[in-house]
Amino acid sequence: MAYGSPQLPTVCVLEIITPSGVEDLFKVLGQPGNRHDPSAFPALVASSGWEVDSEGTAEVAERFGPMF
């Protein structure tokens, strides 16, 4: 059964499911006072054992215009 109101706009949710351990990368990225060079991001992610699909992410962002 679906619930909703015709007066409210449609809401879309992007759910990102990741394996455990990705929080360690966010701890590094979120340290106060640290500014990371965006061009160094792929190397930082790789050093954590992760892969990023930048092209796929860009396509999703362009298509759906997510807000963070």
N, C-alpha and C positions, 0 to 999 in steps of 0.2 A: 504494500500500500504506500502510495506517495503522499507526502504532505507538502503544503505550500500555500502561497497566497498570490493571487493574480496581480495584486498591487505591488508586490516586491520584485526587484530585479532578480534575474537568474544568477546564481553564484556558482563559480567553478572552483574546484580545489585541486591543486597538484600535490599529490602525496609522494614523497620521496622515501623509499625504503632502502636502507643500507645495511650491510653486514656490521657486526660489532667491531669496534676499534676506530671507526671514522671520527669518533669524538676526540681522539688524540690529535688529529689534524686540526680540528676546530679550536682546541686548546692553544695550539701554536699560533694559529691565525688570530685568535682573540686576545692575546696578551696585551694588556694596557701599554700604550706608548709605542708599540711596534707598528711600523708601516711597512707593508710588503709591496715590492715592485710587482705589478700585475704580470710583467713578462717573466718573472721568476716563479710564478704560481705553478706551471706545469712541472718544474723540477722539484718544487716543494711537495707537491702531491705524489710524484713518483718516488720520492725518498720515503714516503709513508707507505708505499706499496699499493697505491691506488691509481686508477686511471680516470681521466676526465674526457668526456666526449664534447669538446668545445663546439664543434660544428653542430652536433645534435642539440646542444643546449641553446645555441644561438637561433636555430630554427624554431624551437619551442618558444623562446622569448619573443621572436619576431611574430610568430603566428598568434600567440595568446596574450602577449604584453603583461607578463606577471609583474606583480609589485612585491618587493621584499621589505 
